[in-house]
Amino acid sequence: MGVFAHKDDVYTFVRRFDRDHDSKLLYSDYCDFMTPKDSYYKHALTGRTPKYIHCKEVPRKNYFTDQSRDLFF
């Protein structure tokens, strides 16, 4: 992607979001800092039912709705 973070920035980021202070970001840490703080959006995101929870392989085009893909591109 051509983005190169300075080691001090990475260190600050990990210190900010590492809940158990082991200098590692767990998936749960990632989920916490990526979840919106606004209660409306948090509920909308966490209340979604996964579409493909039982599928082993999901075609890439099915990750997002057509509308989300169009908005992204």
Backbone hydrogen bonds, N-H to C=O, Kabsch-Sander energy under -0.5 kcal/mol:
donor,donor_aa,acceptor,acceptor_aa,energy
4,F,2,G,-0.5
5,A,3,V,-0.6
9,D,6,H,-0.7
10,V,6,H,-1.9
11,Y,7,K,-2.5
12,T,8,D,-2.3
13,F,9,D,-2.4
14,V,10,V,-2.7
15,R,11,Y,-2.5
16,R,12,T,-2.1
17,F,13,F,-1.8
18,D,14,V,-2.0
19,R,17,F,-1.0
21,H,18,D,-0.6
26,L,24,K,-0.7
30,Y,26,L,-2.3
31,C,27,Y,-2.8
32,D,28,S,-2.0
33,F,29,D,-2.2
34,M,30,Y,-1.7
35,T,31,C,-1.3
42,K,38,D,-2.6
43,H,39,S,-2.3
44,A,40,Y,-2.1
45,L,41,Y,-2.2
46,T,42,K,-2.9
47,G,43,H,-1.9
48,R,45,L,-1.0
55,C,52,Y,-1.0
62,N,59,P,-2.3
63,Y,60,R,-1.6
69,R,65,T,-2.4
70,D,66,D,-2.6
71,L,67,Q,-2.4
72,F,68,S,-2.2
73,F,69,R,-2.6
